[in-house]
Amino acid sequence: MTLLAVTDLTVHFPSRRGPPVRAVDGVSFTIAAHETLGLVGESGCGKTTVANAVLGLVQPTAGSIRLNGEELAGANRARLRTLRRRMQMVFQDPAGALNPRLTIGGAIAEPLVTRGLARGATARARVAELLNAVGLRPDHAPLFPHQLSGGQRQRAVIARAIALTPALLVCDEPTSALDVSVRAQILNLFLDLQRTQGMALLFVSHDITVVRHVSDRVAVMYLGRLVEVAARDTLFAAPRHPYTRALLAAVPEPDPAAQRGRPRLRLAGEIPSPAAPPPGCTFHTRCPLAIPRCRAEPPALRALGGTFVACHRAEEGQKDA
């Protein structure tokens, strides 16, 4: 069953000195109940804007965002407040996401109290349950954020996010501010919570190895558009888009001999400005497989086997890489 359906989502930000910044340009995807969709791409490609638009933190320029069939795009403030009980966000920086003047217990209890779901002893008992669920102890409740480690703060943020038992959890680079040694613990926590709480996840990251660890399907984004969407194992075994292949080729291989034998798809140049994207395929300025058609005609996201790919040369690109 489809939980979230995003259709032709467009988000343009006005600019005082030139054309609008086309942060997101016609993005469509779905997330099923209990599924994790990983959204991956380089910094600045628009993935965080997609996450913010889904939660109503950014107003879409065009397009549709439906949660259980109910339209979120253009919903008024009161309606969004109601809908946000069913979707929550875990931000990149746990220190910035917590009020330094509130105890950890107070921060986790806040949504329960604000929504009128629990108070007093009932709220304290629920906070203890949530702390246990994310691998913290009830005696962490009276502590302030600065008294916790980065990993513990992120666990507290996650506890607060699941307090209202949301159907959808949007995670925006939730491990990038953490030490490498802590990242695996937090990623495994997301997997455990998804299994026990039954949530769907939209997991945003620039790190394709992180996305591989947690996702059921992966959507690859470049300069405001989706270029490939596939089941995780399909995408990593047989990527169709040259940008996806370049991302995978950039992941270090621990074995030096294997690293030397890996095919490399080298990208030239810099990412174009989203205020002035190139015509045709926006990736053609960096793509070693580009042909004249790529410079003139934007490729549609189309089905190819078990993959959706936006590339004119997707059928032949594998052998040419």
C-alpha positions, 0 to 999 in steps of 0.5 A: 500500500502506498503511504506517500506519493510525490508527483511532479514536485517542483520547488523554485526559490526566487533570487534578487539578482537573476532567475529563480533557483530550481532546487527541485524540478519535477520529482516523482516517487512513492513510498510504501508503508513500512518501506525505506526509500533512500534519496542520494546525491551530491550536496546541493542536488535538492534532496533536503528541499524534497524532505522539507517540502514533504513535511511542509517546511517548504512550500512547493512551487508546483506538484502534489504530495499525498500522505495516505491519499490526503494532499499536503501541498498547499494545506493550511497551517492548522491542517499541516499541524494535524498531519505532522502527527503522522510524519516526523523528521530527524535532522542532521545536527542533533545538538541544533535539534534539541533545546539546550534549556530543556532536559532530554526528558522534557524534549521527548515529552514535549510533543506528547504534552503539546498534543494533549496525549500525556501529562505527569506520571503518564508522560514520564512513563512514556518517556522512559519507554522511548528512551529504552526503545532508542538504547538510552536509559531512563536516568538520561531523562533529567540530563541536558543535551550538553551532558550527552555525547553526539550519538546519545543526542541523536538517539534522544532526537529519534526518541522524540521523533517517534513519540507520536508513533508516526507512519513516516519518518523523514531522516535528513543526513541523520548520521553525517554529524556523528563519529564513524564509530557511532554511525553504524549504531544509529543506522542499526537503530533505524532498522530496529525501530522500523521493524518494531514500530512499523514506520516508513522511512525517507532516508536522505544522504550524500553517502551511498554506502549509508543508503545501501545499508538501510534502504529497500529502494534507492532514488538517485538525484542530480541537480533537482531531478531524479535520474534513477530509481531502483530496488537497492540490490538491483541498483548496486548490482547493475546501475543504469545511469552514468551518474549512478555508476560514477557515484558507486565507482567513487566508493573506496575499495578496501582491497588495493588489487580490487580497487585497481581492477574496478572500472572508473567512470570519470566525471569532468567539470563542476555541477552547474548552478541550479539557477541556470541548469543546462538544456537537455539532460542536466548531466550532459556537461559532465557525462562522458557518454553524452551525445548531441541528443543529450544536449537538446532533449531532457530524458524522461524517467522511464522503466527499463527492466526493474529500474526507472532511469532518465538517460537516452543511452541507458540501454547501451551505457553499460558496455560503453562505460 
